[in-house]
Amino acid sequence: MYRLSPLARFVILYTLQYSAFGVISPFLPAYLGDRGLTPQQIALVIGLGTAVRLASGPVVGRLADRRRAWRGTLSICAAGAGLTALAYLSARGFEPILLVSLIQSALLAPIVPIADAVTLSASLSTAGKRFEYGWVRGGGSAAFIVGSLAAGQAAAWSGLGVVIWLNFFLLALAALAAVSVPNIPVEAVSFPSERARGVLLLFRVRAFRWLLLVGALVLGSHALHDTFAVIRWRDAGISTATASVLWSESVAAEVLVFLFVGPPLLSRLGPANAAMLAAGAAVVRWSVLGATAQIVALALVEPLHGLTFALFHLAAMRLIGTTIPHHLAATAQALYGTVAVGISTALLTIVSGPLYASLRGASFWVMAILCVAAIPLARRMTR
């Protein structure tokens, strides 16, 4: 792999990394349900796992910064997460499954932030040919689709347990691929004292403060969908294979936005207006999911994920890139992705358990209300 270009090496890493996420993310709640967990327990397992990531991501990321061992840390975390996944196969009951989830979540948390930090650094490097971060991230989303489709078909044939084995195998390969990617150049790393002051300085940036709040509402609203969409569809008589197609359809739209639609649309609208569009699309998406579980309606609104997630993510990256000093960019991304969005996702995932248990499909209307509130707030995401 060292003979390949940095772009090719990052594409391979993201392909393995996101296909590992794709084979398990849509199906883990259903797998836990087959293990006998109630909707409340499923939400608690997923939600507490997300909460653990809030601490693990920044702590391990800071350790990688201090040791200047980004790719080594990335490789160790991927390998450890893959091995931990195998423990799901023997875990029985709520407490053992919760323990496995917490350990794996702690190991998974640093993977995306560290990979993004290394990739962004290489994409902007003047030492070699530059490339677009969106090309790599879009390739990862495409891999998520393939992984989800393959896992859905495999699960329909041999049961949901196969997704655990696929997750282990792909994370192990990602751990090997991480060793070959370029590290962040030492000269691009700020001194510890600058990083400490930077955390306080970031909150003085008006646009960044509003980004944290709007991101918490819009991206956090996806928690109910990510946890209970497949369960709701299966309850409505939709097969696992069809559910995987619906899920992958949404990620296909994400790929199109990352690679083609998003950049020119973002350049035309600007980050604030793009965020408003994403929030409005989320209102439509969650409203339809709250009203019906018919396949035609689901197939029409699931592609809105390209706007509700991908366009918002690009808007956030553009805003951070244009309003935050370069030596604070990694800290800003950690606060945005791990703390702001992570906290809201963890809380809304935990709340989604009793919410779904009492309201079923109508619980998606609550997520729509959150996004309605985000629309006027997104207007303030300007310098």
Phi, psi and omega per residue, in radians:
M1 nan -0.383 -3.118
Y2 -1.176 -0.328 3.107
R3 -1.401 -0.242 3.132
L4 -1.409 2.801 3.083
S5 -1.192 2.743 3.071
P6 -0.963 -0.681 3.116
L7 -1.029 -0.810 -3.127
A8 -1.107 -0.686 -3.139
R9 -1.168 -0.670 3.103
F10 -1.212 -0.660 3.109
V11 -1.083 -0.739 3.105
I12 -1.096 -0.789 3.133
L13 -1.047 -0.848 -3.103
Y14 -1.189 -0.585 3.086
T15 -1.063 -0.831 3.134
L16 -1.194 -0.742 -3.077
Q17 -1.111 -0.862 -3.071
Y18 -1.387 -0.464 3.005
S19 -1.180 -0.570 3.050
A20 -1.104 -0.682 3.073
F21 -1.199 -0.693 -3.060
G22 -1.150 -0.568 -3.088
V23 -1.294 -0.309 -3.051
I24 -2.100 -0.553 -3.032
S25 -0.982 -0.830 -3.115
P26 -1.247 -0.361 -2.936
F27 -1.945 -0.197 -3.118
L28 -1.071 -0.782 3.095
P29 -1.013 -0.726 3.118
A30 -1.164 -0.652 3.086
Y31 -1.078 -0.747 3.106
L32 -1.145 -0.620 3.080
G33 -1.119 -0.690 3.086
D34 -1.155 -0.385 3.087
R35 -1.430 -0.026 3.060
G36 1.771 0.090 3.141
L37 -1.361 2.501 3.101
T38 -1.379 2.889 3.077
P39 -0.968 -0.677 3.111
Q40 -1.125 -0.721 -3.139
Q41 -1.213 -0.669 3.090
I42 -1.059 -0.825 3.131
A43 -1.082 -0.653 -3.135
L44 -1.189 -0.717 3.111
V45 -1.089 -0.855 -3.124
I46 -1.175 -0.746 -3.096
G47 -1.167 -0.773 3.112
L48 -1.183 -0.580 3.048
G49 -1.082 -0.720 3.080
T50 -1.126 -0.676 3.133
A51 -1.114 -0.677 3.110
V52 -1.076 -0.620 3.137
R53 -1.101 -0.494 -3.140
L54 -1.062 -0.633 3.124
A55 -1.517 -0.751 -3.051
S56 -1.145 -0.748 -3.093
G57 -1.008 -0.992 3.130
P58 -1.113 -0.671 -3.101
V59 -1.146 -0.858 -3.130
V60 -1.204 -0.644 3.080
G61 -1.091 -0.712 3.099
R62 -1.136 -0.678 3.090
L63 -1.098 -0.735 3.104
A64 -1.095 -0.671 3.100
D65 -1.114 -0.800 -3.084
R66 -1.161 -0.656 3.140
R67 -1.512 -0.193 -3.064
R68 0.949 0.748 -3.080
A69 -2.185 1.030 -3.031
W70 -1.177 -0.918 -3.076
R71 -1.229 -0.567 3.079
G72 -1.137 -0.752 3.100
T73 -1.122 -0.718 3.104
L74 -1.052 -0.764 -3.131
S75 -1.137 -0.775 -3.127
I76 -1.119 -0.741 -3.133
C77 -1.140 -0.723 3.136
A78 -1.128 -0.766 3.134
A79 -1.116 -0.774 -3.141
G80 -1.118 -0.688 3.124
A81 -1.149 -0.653 3.113
G82 -1.139 -0.766 3.131
L83 -1.145 -0.683 3.140
T84 -1.132 -0.576 -3.141
A85 -0.997 -0.613 -3.119
L86 -1.089 -0.416 -3.132
A87 -1.184 -0.355 3.071
Y88 -1.049 -0.522 -3.044
L89 -1.183 -0.546 -3.109
S90 -1.803 -0.166 -3.109
A91 -1.271 2.355 3.115
R92 -2.281 2.288 3.117
G93 1.617 2.876 -3.041
F94 -1.112 -0.849 -3.047
E95 -1.121 -0.851 3.109
P96 -1.080 -0.700 3.138
I97 -1.153 -0.684 3.100
L98 -1.078 -0.727 -3.140
L99 -1.087 -0.788 3.116
V100 -1.063 -0.761 -3.133
S101 -1.079 -0.732 -3.123
L102 -1.143 -0.722 -3.137
I103 -1.164 -0.807 -3.128
Q104 -1.152 -0.667 3.125
S105 -1.071 -0.694 3.128
A106 -1.107 -0.591 -3.140
L107 -1.429 -0.551 3.137
L108 -1.305 -0.533 -3.003
A109 -0.937 -0.785 -3.074
P110 -1.351 -0.194 -2.974
I111 -1.092 -0.938 -3.082
V112 -1.182 -0.829 3.138
P113 -1.051 -0.737 -3.133
I114 -1.199 -0.740 3.111
A115 -1.072 -0.737 3.115
D116 -1.134 -0.713 -3.139
A117 -1.089 -0.785 -3.139
V118 -1.167 -0.720 -3.119
T119 -1.164 -0.777 3.119
L120 -1.091 -0.689 3.103
S121 -1.067 -0.798 -3.127
A122 -1.191 -0.620 -3.109
S123 -1.171 -0.451 -3.130
L124 -1.767 0.039 -3.073
S125 -1.173 2.426 3.084
T126 -1.579 -0.069 -3.103
A127 -1.328 -0.426 -3.115
G128 -2.432 -2.969 -3.130
K129 -1.260 2.231 -3.119
R130 -1.292 2.734 3.061
F131 -2.517 2.876 -3.119
E132 -1.485 2.323 3.057
Y133 -1.015 -0.645 -3.126
G134 -1.054 -0.523 3.101
W135 -1.104 -0.762 -3.128
V136 -1.235 -0.802 -3.115
R137 -1.148 -0.655 3.075
G138 -1.137 -0.661 3.064
G139 -1.100 -0.644 3.084
G140 -1.131 -0.717 3.115
S141 -1.134 -0.670 3.082
A142 -1.086 -0.691 3.099
A143 -1.139 -0.589 3.073
F144 -1.058 -0.714 3.128
I145 -1.077 -0.875 -3.112
V146 -1.055 -0.745 3.128
G147 -1.097 -0.750 -3.132
S148 -1.146 -0.761 3.119
L149 -1.111 -0.792 -3.133
A150 -1.119 -0.721 -3.133
A151 -1.164 -0.680 3.115
G152 -1.080 -0.762 3.110
Q153 -1.175 -0.737 3.139
A154 -1.131 -0.681 3.135
A155 -1.184 -0.638 3.102
A156 -1.136 -0.473 -3.099
W157 -1.545 -0.710 -3.009
S158 -2.242 0.101 3.106
G159 1.756 2.828 -3.051
L160 -1.199 -0.316 3.141
G161 -1.057 -0.404 -3.113
V162 -1.134 -0.464 -3.117
V163 -1.165 -0.476 3.104
I164 -1.180 -0.774 3.126
W165 -1.131 -0.719 3.119
L166 -1.113 -0.699 3.117
N167 -1.073 -0.769 3.106
F168 -1.059 -0.856 -3.054
F169 -1.086 -0.786 -3.082
L170 -1.253 -0.652 3.082
L171 -1.153 -0.618 3.086
A172 -1.104 -0.734 3.092
L173 -1.170 -0.646 3.099
A174 -1.113 -0.625 3.098
A175 -1.083 -0.664 3.101
L176 -1.239 -0.724 -3.116
A177 -1.150 -0.539 -3.105
A178 -1.118 -0.477 -3.095
V179 -1.143 -0.447 -3.017
S180 -1.613 -0.213 -3.061
V181 -1.348 2.684 3.137
P182 -1.161 2.508 3.038
N183 -1.381 2.895 3.012
I184 -1.223 2.281 3.106
P185 -1.010 2.427 -3.082
V186 -1.031 -0.619 -3.090
E187 -1.221 -0.257 3.135
A188 -1.491 -0.091 -3.059
V189 -1.680 2.243 3.130
S190 -1.354 2.840 3.120
F191 -1.269 2.675 -3.121
P192 -0.947 -0.676 -3.121
S193 -1.118 -0.638 3.112
E194 -1.159 -0.677 3.136
R195 -1.142 -0.672 -3.133
A196 -1.128 -0.768 3.115
R197 -1.215 -0.523 -3.067
G198 -1.109 -0.594 -3.141
V199 -1.034 -0.712 3.121
L200 -1.289 -0.650 -3.121
L201 -1.147 -0.573 -3.108
L202 -1.050 -0.656 -3.085
F203 -1.309 -0.097 3.026
R204 -1.488 -0.181 3.120
V205 -1.484 1.956 -3.039
R206 -1.007 -0.829 -3.093
A207 -1.080 -0.635 -3.127
F208 -1.212 -0.665 3.106
R209 -1.057 -0.779 3.136
W210 -1.221 -0.562 3.070
L211 -1.054 -0.729 3.127
L212 -1.039 -0.756 -3.102
L213 -1.240 -0.835 -3.110
V214 -1.147 -0.695 3.095
G215 -1.092 -0.656 3.103
A216 -1.094 -0.670 -3.120
L217 -1.315 -0.883 -3.030
V218 -1.276 -0.931 -3.116
L219 -1.276 -0.575 3.087
G220 -1.123 -0.502 -3.132
S221 -1.148 -0.295 3.111
H222 -1.271 -0.167 -3.048
A223 -1.059 -0.749 -3.135
L224 -1.115 -0.750 3.121
H225 -1.094 -0.816 -3.078
D226 -1.148 -0.491 -3.085
T227 -1.598 -0.679 -2.956
F228 -2.135 0.013 -3.112
A229 -1.072 -0.879 -3.106
V230 -1.117 -0.681 3.106
I231 -1.095 -0.766 3.112
R232 -1.083 -0.738 -3.124
W233 -1.167 -0.705 3.104
R234 -1.137 -0.673 3.087
D235 -1.108 -0.483 3.125
A236 -1.503 0.075 3.102
G237 1.626 0.153 3.121
I238 -1.476 2.257 -3.085
S239 -1.213 2.836 3.112
T240 -1.073 -0.701 3.140
A241 -1.104 -0.743 3.116
T242 -1.177 -0.663 3.099
A243 -1.071 -0.664 3.124
S244 -1.168 -0.579 3.086
V245 -1.171 -0.773 3.109
L246 -1.062 -0.780 3.139
W247 -1.102 -0.766 -3.105
S248 -1.211 -0.495 3.070
E249 -1.053 -0.706 3.138
S250 -1.165 -0.656 -3.139
V251 -1.309 -0.507 3.051
A252 -1.071 -0.724 3.075
A253 -1.113 -0.640 3.085
E254 -1.043 -0.767 3.134
V255 -1.081 -0.790 -3.135
L256 -1.061 -0.689 3.135
V257 -1.216 -0.764 3.130
F258 -1.046 -0.743 -2.995
L259 -1.551 -0.659 -2.951
F260 -2.172 -0.937 -2.983
V261 -1.356 -0.747 -2.996
G262 -1.068 -0.917 -3.080
P263 -0.991 -0.877 3.118
P264 -1.176 -0.611 3.114
L265 -1.142 -0.701 3.118
L266 -1.149 -0.697 3.121
S267 -1.122 -0.578 -3.124
R268 -1.358 -0.726 -3.034
L269 -1.581 -0.592 -2.987
G270 1.526 2.797 -3.066
P271 -1.035 -0.734 -3.077
A272 -1.136 -0.861 -3.131
N273 -1.179 -0.605 3.085
A274 -1.125 -0.680 3.097
A275 -1.142 -0.656 3.082
M276 -1.103 -0.736 3.104
L277 -1.082 -0.734 3.126
A278 -1.097 -0.739 3.119
A279 -1.137 -0.713 3.101
G280 -1.107 -0.710 3.096
A281 -1.116 -0.616 3.099
A282 -1.148 -0.655 3.090
V283 -1.036 -0.796 3.126
V284 -1.125 -0.792 -3.077
R285 -1.072 -0.874 -3.089
W286 -1.239 -0.531 3.114
S287 -1.135 -0.756 3.129
V288 -1.169 -0.751 3.120
L289 -1.116 -0.515 3.080
G290 -1.303 -0.431 -3.064
A291 -1.569 -0.519 -3.024
T292 -2.700 2.777 3.015
A293 -2.157 0.416 3.094
Q294 -1.285 2.462 -2.999
I295 -1.069 -0.725 -3.104
V296 -1.074 -0.792 3.137
A297 -1.126 -0.733 3.124
L298 -1.105 -0.721 -3.125
A299 -1.139 -0.466 -3.131
L300 -1.396 -0.586 -3.035
V301 -1.742 -0.361 -3.139
E302 -1.060 -0.598 3.066
P303 -1.087 -0.273 3.069
L304 -1.087 -0.215 3.051
H305 -0.993 -0.516 3.089
G306 -1.029 -0.559 3.090
L307 -1.577 -0.804 -3.029
T308 -1.147 -0.503 3.120
F309 -1.960 -1.054 -2.977
A310 -1.121 -0.826 -3.137
L311 -1.114 -0.705 3.112
F312 -1.115 -0.709 3.137
H313 -1.096 -0.763 3.102
L314 -1.112 -0.682 3.109
A315 -1.106 -0.721 3.123
A316 -1.119 -0.757 3.137
M317 -1.142 -0.690 3.112
R318 -1.127 -0.753 -3.124
L319 -1.130 -0.780 3.121
I320 -1.100 -0.708 -3.117
G321 -1.180 -0.486 -3.076
T322 -1.757 -0.255 -3.096
T323 -2.021 -0.255 -3.078
I324 -1.899 2.316 3.063
P325 -0.969 2.530 -3.038
H326 -1.011 -0.633 -3.086
H327 -1.308 -0.096 3.081
L328 -1.958 0.089 -3.042
A329 -1.107 -0.732 -3.124
A330 -1.150 -0.705 3.103
T331 -1.115 -0.727 3.126
A332 -1.090 -0.734 -3.141
Q333 -1.159 -0.640 3.108
A334 -1.139 -0.751 3.120
L335 -1.151 -0.717 -3.130
Y336 -1.188 -0.946 -3.014
G337 -1.355 -0.740 -3.022
T338 -1.548 -0.708 -3.033
V339 -1.564 -1.071 -3.052
A340 -1.132 -1.058 -3.125
V341 -1.183 -0.665 -3.117
G342 -1.112 -0.752 3.137
I343 -1.111 -0.811 -3.128
S344 -1.122 -0.679 3.123
T345 -1.136 -0.737 3.130
A346 -1.102 -0.822 -3.120
L347 -1.137 -0.770 -3.115
L348 -1.239 -0.499 3.067
T349 -1.171 -0.769 3.117
I350 -1.121 -0.743 3.131
V351 -1.164 -0.521 -3.065
S352 -1.123 -0.414 3.123
G353 -1.073 -1.129 3.093
P354 -1.122 -0.526 3.119
L355 -1.114 -0.822 -3.141
Y356 -1.222 -0.641 3.141
A357 -1.078 -0.569 -3.092
S358 -1.647 -0.607 -3.050
L359 -1.882 -0.278 -3.060
R360 0.954 -2.264 -3.054
G361 -1.074 -0.508 -3.129
A362 -1.132 -0.247 3.126
S363 -1.112 -0.385 3.106
F364 -1.163 -0.378 3.092
W365 -1.131 -0.551 3.111
V366 -1.122 -0.715 3.113
M367 -1.138 -0.626 3.101
A368 -1.101 -0.663 3.135
I369 -1.122 -0.694 3.104
L370 -1.042 -0.694 -3.113
C371 -1.302 -0.524 3.016
V372 -1.052 -0.741 3.128
A373 -1.152 -0.482 -3.089
A374 -1.317 -0.433 -3.037
I375 -1.044 -0.920 3.132
P376 -1.180 -0.525 3.135
L377 -1.197 -0.560 -3.128
A378 -1.125 -0.450 3.113
R379 -1.071 -0.406 -3.080
R380 -1.524 0.005 3.136
M381 -1.391 0.996 3.108
T382 -2.217 2.849 -3.115
R383 -1.109 nan nan
